[in-house]
């Protein structure tokens, strides 16, 4: 029997942010995909289907007490870790990367659900481990083992952007728990040789080029630096109020690559200008602040950790994608949550939003 208080406590504010951002994203995808000759279902209509699927998932997630996630966290972790291993053996390869699994009628990218699973796993671990005066270096051994396995498997695909996101989400949760200054110094010193080794032996040539092009896009303007240069032209040409809906030259003339996915915000910036971008930025800011608000008023530690983790996931997606399209970060293929085209990304964002709604709805029940 579902408690009626769940319906009266439904967080319509959070739901409103999710709906508005998704609706603006659909309009933007309609414009971005206009110059393409799409065979079959148009991209914007597919995005609407994914949003409807996401809303169904939100209802499903809200109907389950989020404390159940604590009990099954390690099972979920093991399952998704197994899927990441299977991807490397029998995954679908596209554009030089092996990131997907064919499961009947659908294609799954296991690295996406790992973002949610690492949040649940870390929330369970830090909820059950007593911590006094911040995390010591030895307190990080087990969490880093939990984090290292999926991060390395995701980098092996290769998918540097998602691997970075998983690490940033986990680090954000550890910062929320608290880390001693001595631990910061030790980790910082250890990171120096790790970064050097990663550059020399882990990163592939195209990943190194993305970083070098971030520092100097003009070093290869028609090759690996093309994405960033065209994106900056699109964003800058939007001016104060933009060129108008479906009137962006960079997108409509197809100078901008991946304009309905990773660079969807570049299309929006060109068509709606600084004023339109400010509206979307404020919506995202309110979304992140509301997620932190849910974490602060949660009555149990596991719920607070979950809310912080989901909010960090959304926040890092926003920061990296927007930084990427204006040249503040290297191009790493991170979509803008609830805005860029993509089924797996939309489902992951909606599940995260469902967890936040779940926590908010049950704040008076524990």
The 8 nearest C-alpha neighbors of each residue, nearest first, counted from 0:
[[1, 2, 3, 62, 5, 63, 4, 64],
 [2, 0, 3, 5, 62, 4, 6, 63],
 [1, 3, 4, 5, 0, 6, 7, 364],
 [4, 2, 5, 6, 1, 7, 8, 0],
 [3, 5, 7, 2, 6, 8, 360, 361],
 [4, 6, 8, 3, 360, 7, 2, 9],
 [7, 5, 9, 4, 8, 3, 360, 2],
 [6, 8, 4, 9, 5, 3, 360, 10],
 [9, 7, 360, 5, 6, 4, 10, 361],
 [10, 8, 6, 360, 7, 11, 5, 356],
 [11, 9, 12, 13, 356, 8, 14, 359],
 [10, 12, 14, 13, 15, 9, 16, 8],
 [11, 13, 15, 14, 10, 16, 289, 17],
 [14, 12, 16, 15, 11, 10, 17, 286],
 [13, 15, 11, 17, 12, 16, 18, 10],
 [14, 16, 12, 18, 13, 17, 11, 19],
 [17, 15, 13, 19, 14, 18, 20, 286],
 [16, 18, 14, 15, 20, 19, 21, 13],
 [17, 19, 15, 21, 16, 20, 22, 14],
 [20, 18, 22, 16, 21, 17, 15, 23],
 [19, 21, 23, 17, 22, 18, 24, 16],
 [20, 22, 24, 337, 18, 19, 23, 338],
 [23, 21, 19, 25, 24, 20, 18, 26],
 [24, 22, 26, 20, 25, 21, 19, 27],
 [23, 25, 338, 21, 27, 22, 26, 28],
 [24, 26, 28, 22, 27, 23, 43, 29],
 [27, 25, 29, 23, 24, 28, 30, 22],
 [26, 28, 24, 30, 29, 25, 31, 23],
 [27, 29, 31, 25, 30, 259, 43, 26],
 [30, 28, 26, 43, 27, 32, 31, 33],
 [31, 29, 245, 27, 33, 28, 32, 26],
 [30, 32, 28, 259, 29, 33, 258, 27],
 [31, 33, 35, 29, 30, 34, 28, 259],
 [32, 34, 30, 35, 31, 29, 251, 245],
 [35, 33, 251, 32, 36, 253, 252, 31],
 [36, 34, 32, 33, 37, 31, 253, 251],
 [35, 37, 38, 34, 33, 32, 41, 39],
 [38, 36, 35, 41, 39, 40, 42, 32],
 [37, 39, 36, 40, 41, 35, 42, 32],
 [38, 40, 37, 41, 42, 36, 45, 44],
 [39, 41, 42, 45, 44, 38, 37, 43],
 [42, 40, 44, 43, 37, 45, 39, 38],
 [41, 43, 45, 44, 46, 40, 32, 28],
 [42, 44, 46, 29, 45, 28, 25, 41],
 [45, 43, 47, 46, 41, 42, 48, 40],
 [46, 44, 48, 42, 47, 43, 49, 41],
 [45, 47, 43, 49, 44, 48, 50, 42],
 [46, 48, 50, 44, 45, 49, 51, 43],
 [49, 47, 45, 51, 46, 50, 52, 44],
 [50, 48, 52, 46, 47, 51, 342, 53],
 [49, 51, 53, 47, 52, 48, 54, 46],
 [52, 50, 54, 48, 53, 49, 47, 55],
 [53, 51, 49, 55, 50, 54, 48, 56],
 [52, 54, 50, 56, 349, 51, 55, 346],
 [53, 55, 57, 51, 56, 52, 50, 58],
 [54, 56, 52, 58, 53, 57, 59, 51],
 [55, 57, 59, 53, 54, 58, 60, 52],
 [58, 56, 353, 54, 60, 55, 59, 61],
 [59, 57, 61, 55, 56, 60, 62, 54],
 [58, 60, 56, 62, 57, 61, 55, 63],
 [61, 59, 57, 62, 63, 58, 353, 56],
 [62, 60, 357, 58, 63, 59, 353, 57],
 [61, 63, 59, 60, 58, 64, 357, 1],
 [64, 62, 61, 60, 65, 59, 67, 357],
 [63, 65, 66, 67, 62, 61, 357, 68],
 [64, 66, 67, 68, 63, 357, 358, 354],
 [67, 65, 68, 69, 64, 70, 301, 302],
 [68, 66, 65, 70, 69, 64, 71, 63],
 [69, 67, 66, 71, 70, 65, 72, 119],
 [68, 70, 72, 67, 66, 123, 71, 119],
 [69, 71, 67, 68, 72, 66, 73, 123],
 [72, 70, 74, 68, 69, 73, 75, 67],
 [71, 73, 75, 69, 120, 74, 68, 70],
 [74, 72, 76, 75, 71, 77, 120, 70],
 [73, 75, 77, 71, 76, 72, 78, 70],
 [76, 74, 78, 72, 73, 77, 79, 71],
 [77, 75, 73, 74, 79, 78, 116, 80],
 [76, 78, 80, 74, 75, 79, 73, 81],
 [77, 79, 75, 81, 80, 76, 74, 82],
 [80, 78, 82, 81, 76, 77, 75, 83],
 [81, 79, 83, 77, 82, 78, 76, 149],
 [80, 82, 84, 78, 79, 83, 77, 85],
 [83, 81, 79, 85, 84, 80, 86, 109],
 [84, 82, 80, 86, 81, 85, 109, 79],
 [83, 85, 81, 82, 86, 87, 80, 88],
 [84, 86, 82, 88, 87, 83, 89, 81],
 [87, 85, 90, 83, 89, 84, 88, 100],
 [86, 88, 85, 84, 90, 89, 156, 97],
 [89, 87, 85, 86, 90, 84, 97, 83],
 [90, 88, 86, 85, 87, 91, 100, 97],
 [91, 89, 86, 100, 99, 97, 87, 88],
 [90, 92, 99, 97, 100, 98, 93, 89],
 [93, 91, 97, 96, 95, 90, 98, 94],
 [92, 94, 96, 95, 97, 91, 98, 99],
 [95, 93, 96, 92, 97, 91, 98, 157],
 [94, 96, 93, 92, 97, 157, 156, 98],
 [97, 95, 92, 93, 94, 157, 156, 98],
 [96, 98, 92, 156, 91, 90, 99, 93],
 [99, 97, 156, 108, 96, 86, 90, 91],
 [100, 98, 108, 91, 90, 107, 97, 106],
 [99, 101, 90, 107, 106, 91, 86, 102],
 [100, 102, 106, 103, 105, 107, 99, 91],
 [103, 101, 105, 106, 100, 104, 107, 99],
 [102, 104, 105, 101, 106, 100, 107, 99],
 [105, 103, 102, 106, 101, 107, 100, 99],
 [104, 106, 102, 103, 101, 107, 100, 99],
 [105, 107, 101, 100, 102, 99, 108, 104],
 [108, 106, 100, 99, 109, 105, 101, 102],
 [107, 109, 99, 110, 98, 111, 100, 106],
 [110, 108, 111, 112, 83, 107, 82, 79],
 [109, 111, 113, 108, 112, 153, 114, 161],
 [110, 112, 113, 109, 114, 108, 347, 343],
 [113, 111, 114, 115, 109, 110, 116, 347],
 [112, 114, 116, 110, 111, 115, 117, 79],
 [115, 113, 112, 117, 116, 111, 165, 118],
 [116, 114, 118, 112, 113, 117, 119, 351],
 [115, 117, 113, 119, 118, 114, 76, 120],
 [118, 116, 120, 114, 119, 115, 113, 121],
 [117, 119, 115, 116, 308, 121, 120, 122],
 [118, 120, 122, 116, 117, 121, 72, 123],
 [121, 119, 117, 123, 72, 122, 118, 116],
 [120, 122, 124, 118, 123, 119, 117, 125],
 [123, 121, 119, 304, 120, 125, 124, 301],
 [122, 124, 126, 120, 121, 69, 125, 119],
 [123, 125, 121, 126, 127, 122, 128, 120],
 [126, 124, 128, 127, 122, 123, 121, 129],
 [125, 127, 123, 124, 301, 128, 122, 300],
 [128, 126, 125, 124, 123, 129, 122, 301],
 [127, 129, 125, 126, 124, 130, 123, 138],
 [130, 128, 127, 131, 125, 126, 124, 134],
 [129, 131, 133, 128, 134, 132, 125, 176],
 [130, 132, 133, 129, 134, 177, 135, 176],
 [133, 131, 130, 134, 179, 177, 178, 135],
 [134, 132, 178, 177, 179, 131, 130, 135],
 [135, 133, 178, 138, 179, 177, 130, 136],
 [136, 134, 138, 137, 182, 179, 133, 178],
 [135, 137, 182, 138, 139, 134, 140, 185],
 [136, 138, 139, 135, 140, 134, 141, 182],
 [137, 139, 135, 136, 140, 134, 141, 142],
 [140, 138, 137, 142, 136, 141, 143, 135],
 [139, 141, 143, 137, 138, 142, 144, 136],
 [140, 142, 144, 143, 139, 145, 138, 137],
 [143, 141, 145, 139, 144, 140, 146, 121],
 [144, 142, 146, 140, 145, 141, 147, 139],
 [143, 145, 141, 147, 146, 142, 140, 148],
 [146, 144, 142, 143, 147, 148, 141, 149],
 [145, 147, 143, 144, 148, 149, 142, 150],
 [146, 148, 144, 150, 143, 149, 145, 151],
 [147, 149, 151, 150, 146, 145, 152, 144],
 [150, 148, 152, 151, 147, 153, 146, 80],
 [151, 149, 162, 147, 153, 152, 148, 154],
 [150, 152, 154, 153, 149, 148, 147, 155],
 [153, 151, 155, 149, 154, 150, 148, 83],
 [152, 154, 150, 155, 156, 151, 162, 158],
 [155, 153, 157, 151, 158, 159, 152, 156],
 [154, 156, 157, 152, 153, 151, 158, 87],
 [157, 155, 97, 153, 154, 158, 98, 96],
 [156, 158, 155, 154, 96, 159, 153, 97],
 [159, 157, 154, 160, 156, 153, 161, 162],
 [158, 160, 162, 154, 161, 163, 157, 331],
 [159, 161, 331, 163, 162, 158, 333, 332],
 [162, 160, 164, 163, 159, 158, 165, 110],
 [161, 163, 150, 159, 165, 164, 160, 153],
 [164, 162, 166, 160, 161, 165, 159, 167],
 [163, 165, 161, 167, 166, 162, 168, 160],
 [164, 166, 162, 168, 163, 167, 114, 161],
 [165, 167, 163, 169, 164, 168, 170, 162],
 [168, 166, 164, 170, 169, 165, 171, 163],
 [169, 167, 171, 165, 166, 170, 312, 311],
 [168, 170, 172, 166, 171, 167, 165, 173],
 [171, 169, 173, 167, 172, 168, 166, 174],
 [172, 170, 174, 168, 173, 169, 167, 175],
 [171, 173, 175, 169, 174, 170, 308, 176],
 [172, 174, 170, 176, 175, 171, 177, 169],
 [175, 173, 177, 171, 176, 172, 178, 170],
 [174, 176, 172, 173, 177, 171, 307, 304],
 [175, 177, 173, 174, 172, 178, 133, 125],
 [178, 176, 133, 174, 175, 134, 173, 179],
 [179, 177, 134, 133, 174, 182, 180, 135],
 [178, 180, 133, 182, 181, 134, 135, 183],
 [181, 179, 183, 182, 184, 178, 185, 133],
 [180, 182, 184, 183, 179, 185, 135, 136],
 [181, 183, 185, 179, 136, 180, 184, 135],
 [184, 182, 180, 186, 181, 185, 187, 179],
 [183, 185, 187, 181, 182, 186, 188, 180],
 [186, 184, 182, 188, 187, 183, 189, 181],
 [185, 187, 189, 183, 188, 184, 190, 182],
 [188, 186, 184, 190, 189, 185, 183, 191],
 [187, 189, 185, 190, 186, 191, 184, 192],
 [188, 190, 186, 187, 191, 185, 192, 193],
 [189, 191, 193, 187, 188, 192, 194, 186],
 [190, 192, 194, 193, 189, 188, 195, 187],
 [193, 191, 195, 194, 190, 196, 189, 188],
 [194, 192, 190, 196, 195, 191, 197, 189],
 [195, 193, 197, 191, 192, 196, 190, 198],
 [194, 196, 192, 198, 193, 197, 199, 191],
 [197, 195, 193, 199, 198, 194, 200, 192],
 [196, 198, 201, 194, 195, 200, 199, 193],
 [199, 197, 195, 196, 202, 200, 201, 194],
 [198, 200, 196, 197, 195, 201, 202, 194],
 [199, 201, 197, 196, 198, 202, 203, 195],
 [202, 200, 197, 198, 199, 203, 196, 154],
 [203, 201, 198, 206, 197, 200, 207, 204],
 [204, 202, 206, 205, 207, 201, 200, 198],
 [203, 205, 207, 206, 208, 202, 209, 198],
 [204, 206, 208, 207, 203, 209, 223, 202],
 [207, 205, 209, 203, 208, 204, 202, 210],
 [206, 208, 204, 210, 209, 205, 211, 203],
 [209, 207, 205, 211, 206, 210, 212, 204],
 [210, 208, 212, 206, 207, 211, 329, 330],
 [209, 211, 213, 207, 329, 208, 212, 206],
 [212, 210, 208, 214, 213, 209, 215, 207],
 [213, 211, 216, 215, 209, 214, 210, 224],
 [212, 214, 329, 210, 211, 215, 216, 209],
 [213, 215, 211, 212, 216, 210, 329, 326],
 [214, 216, 212, 217, 213, 218, 211, 224],
 [217, 215, 212, 224, 218, 213, 220, 219],
 [216, 218, 220, 219, 215, 224, 212, 228],
 [217, 219, 216, 215, 220, 212, 224, 211],
 [218, 220, 224, 222, 217, 221, 223, 216],
 [221, 219, 224, 217, 225, 222, 218, 216],
 [222, 220, 225, 219, 224, 223, 217, 226],
 [223, 221, 219, 225, 224, 220, 226, 218],
 [222, 224, 225, 219, 208, 209, 221, 220],
 [225, 223, 216, 220, 219, 212, 222, 226],
 [224, 226, 220, 221, 228, 222, 223, 227],
 [227, 225, 229, 228, 224, 230, 256, 255],
 [226, 228, 230, 229, 225, 224, 231, 326],
 [227, 229, 231, 225, 230, 226, 232, 224],
 [230, 228, 232, 226, 231, 227, 255, 225],
 [229, 231, 227, 233, 232, 228, 324, 265],
 [230, 232, 234, 228, 325, 233, 229, 235],
 [231, 233, 229, 235, 230, 234, 236, 228],
 [234, 232, 230, 269, 236, 231, 235, 249],
 [233, 235, 268, 231, 269, 265, 232, 237],
 [236, 234, 232, 237, 233, 231, 238, 269],
 [235, 237, 233, 238, 234, 232, 269, 241],
 [238, 236, 269, 241, 272, 235, 234, 268],
 [237, 239, 272, 236, 241, 240, 235, 273],
 [238, 240, 273, 272, 241, 274, 237, 271],
 [241, 239, 272, 271, 274, 238, 273, 237],
 [272, 242, 240, 271, 237, 270, 269, 238],
 [243, 241, 270, 246, 247, 237, 269, 271],
 [242, 244, 270, 246, 241, 271, 245, 247],
 [243, 245, 246, 270, 30, 242, 271, 247],
 [246, 244, 30, 247, 243, 270, 251, 31],
 [247, 245, 243, 244, 242, 248, 270, 251],
 [246, 248, 270, 250, 249, 269, 242, 245],
 [247, 249, 251, 250, 252, 246, 233, 253],
 [248, 250, 254, 252, 247, 255, 233, 251],
 [251, 249, 253, 252, 248, 255, 247, 266],
 [250, 252, 248, 253, 34, 247, 249, 246],
 [251, 253, 250, 249, 248, 254, 34, 255],
 [254, 252, 250, 251, 255, 249, 34, 256],
 [253, 255, 249, 252, 250, 256, 229, 251],
 [254, 256, 253, 250, 229, 249, 258, 230],
 [257, 255, 258, 226, 254, 253, 262, 229],
 [258, 256, 260, 259, 262, 261, 255, 263],
 [257, 259, 262, 263, 256, 260, 255, 31],
 [258, 260, 263, 31, 28, 257, 340, 339],
 [261, 259, 339, 340, 263, 257, 262, 258],
 [262, 260, 334, 263, 257, 332, 333, 339],
 [263, 261, 258, 265, 264, 260, 257, 324],
 [264, 262, 259, 258, 266, 265, 260, 339],
 [263, 265, 267, 266, 262, 268, 321, 324],
 [266, 264, 268, 262, 234, 263, 267, 230],
 [267, 265, 269, 263, 264, 268, 250, 270],
 [266, 268, 264, 270, 265, 269, 271, 27],
 [269, 267, 272, 265, 234, 271, 266, 270],
 [270, 268, 237, 234, 233, 266, 267, 241],
 [269, 271, 241, 242, 243, 267, 247, 244],
 [272, 270, 241, 275, 268, 240, 267, 269],
 [241, 271, 273, 240, 237, 268, 239, 238],
 [272, 274, 239, 276, 275, 277, 240, 238],
 [275, 273, 277, 276, 272, 240, 239, 278],
 [276, 274, 271, 278, 277, 272, 273, 279],
 [277, 275, 273, 279, 278, 274, 268, 280],
 [276, 278, 280, 274, 275, 279, 273, 281],
 [277, 279, 281, 275, 276, 280, 282, 274],
 [280, 278, 282, 276, 281, 277, 283, 275],
 [281, 279, 277, 283, 282, 278, 276, 284],
 [282, 280, 284, 278, 283, 279, 277, 285],
 [283, 281, 279, 285, 280, 284, 286, 278],
 [282, 284, 286, 280, 281, 285, 287, 279],
 [285, 283, 281, 287, 286, 282, 280, 288],
 [284, 286, 288, 282, 283, 287, 289, 281],
 [285, 287, 283, 289, 284, 288, 282, 16],
 [288, 286, 290, 284, 289, 285, 310, 283],
 [289, 287, 285, 291, 290, 286, 292, 284],
 [288, 290, 292, 286, 291, 287, 285, 293],
 [289, 291, 287, 293, 292, 288, 310, 286],
 [292, 290, 294, 288, 293, 289, 295, 307],
 [291, 293, 289, 295, 290, 294, 288, 296],
 [292, 294, 290, 291, 296, 295, 359, 297],
 [295, 293, 303, 291, 306, 297, 292, 296],
 [296, 294, 292, 293, 297, 291, 303, 298],
 [295, 297, 293, 294, 298, 292, 362, 303],
 [298, 296, 294, 362, 303, 295, 299, 293],
 [299, 297, 362, 296, 365, 300, 302, 303],
 [300, 298, 302, 301, 297, 303, 365, 362],
 [299, 301, 303, 302, 126, 304, 298, 297],
 [300, 302, 304, 303, 126, 299, 122, 305],
 [303, 301, 305, 300, 304, 299, 306, 297],
 [304, 302, 294, 300, 306, 305, 301, 297],
 [303, 305, 307, 122, 301, 302, 306, 308],
 [306, 304, 302, 308, 303, 307, 122, 301],
 [305, 307, 294, 303, 309, 308, 304, 355],
 [308, 306, 310, 304, 305, 309, 311, 294],
 [309, 307, 311, 305, 118, 306, 310, 172],
 [310, 308, 312, 306, 311, 307, 351, 305],
 [309, 311, 307, 313, 312, 308, 290, 287],
 [312, 310, 314, 308, 309, 313, 168, 315],
 [313, 311, 309, 310, 315, 314, 168, 308],
 [314, 312, 316, 310, 311, 315, 317, 309],
 [313, 315, 311, 317, 316, 312, 310, 318],
 [316, 314, 318, 317, 312, 313, 319, 311],
 [315, 317, 313, 319, 314, 318, 320, 335],
 [318, 316, 314, 315, 320, 319, 335, 321],
 [317, 319, 315, 321, 316, 320, 322, 314],
 [320, 318, 322, 316, 321, 317, 323, 315],
 [321, 319, 323, 317, 322, 333, 318, 335],
 [322, 320, 323, 324, 318, 319, 317, 325],
 [323, 321, 327, 319, 328, 320, 325, 324],
 [322, 324, 328, 320, 326, 321, 330, 325],
 [323, 325, 321, 322, 326, 230, 320, 262],
 [326, 324, 231, 322, 323, 327, 321, 230],
 [327, 325, 323, 328, 324, 322, 213, 227],
 [326, 328, 322, 323, 325, 329, 213, 324],
 [329, 327, 323, 322, 326, 330, 213, 319],
 [330, 328, 213, 210, 323, 209, 331, 326],
 [329, 331, 323, 209, 332, 328, 227, 213],
 [332, 330, 160, 333, 329, 159, 209, 323],
 [331, 333, 261, 160, 330, 334, 320, 161],
 [332, 334, 320, 331, 160, 261, 316, 335],
 [335, 333, 261, 339, 336, 320, 260, 332],
 [334, 336, 339, 338, 317, 320, 316, 337],
 [337, 335, 338, 334, 348, 339, 316, 313],
 [336, 338, 21, 345, 339, 20, 335, 348],
 [339, 337, 24, 336, 335, 21, 20, 340],
 [340, 338, 260, 335, 263, 334, 259, 337],
 [341, 339, 260, 259, 46, 338, 28, 342],
 [342, 340, 344, 343, 345, 339, 260, 46],
 [341, 343, 345, 344, 49, 346, 340, 46],
 [344, 342, 346, 345, 341, 347, 111, 108],
 [343, 345, 347, 346, 342, 341, 348, 336],
 [346, 344, 342, 348, 343, 347, 337, 349],
 [345, 347, 349, 343, 53, 344, 348, 350],
 [348, 346, 344, 350, 349, 345, 343, 351],
 [349, 347, 351, 345, 346, 350, 352, 336],
 [350, 348, 352, 346, 53, 351, 347, 353],
 [349, 351, 353, 347, 352, 348, 57, 346],
 [350, 352, 348, 354, 349, 353, 309, 347],
 [351, 353, 349, 355, 350, 354, 348, 356],
 [354, 352, 57, 350, 356, 351, 355, 60],
 [353, 355, 357, 351, 352, 356, 358, 350],
 [354, 356, 352, 358, 357, 353, 306, 359],
 [357, 355, 359, 353, 354, 358, 360, 10],
 [356, 358, 61, 354, 360, 355, 359, 353],
 [359, 357, 355, 361, 356, 360, 362, 302],
 [358, 360, 356, 362, 357, 361, 293, 355],
 [361, 359, 8, 357, 9, 358, 5, 362],
 [360, 362, 364, 358, 363, 359, 357, 5],
 [361, 363, 359, 297, 364, 360, 298, 358],
 [364, 362, 361, 365, 360, 298, 8, 297],
 [363, 365, 361, 362, 360, 4, 298, 5],
 [364, 363, 298, 362, 361, 299, 297, 302]]
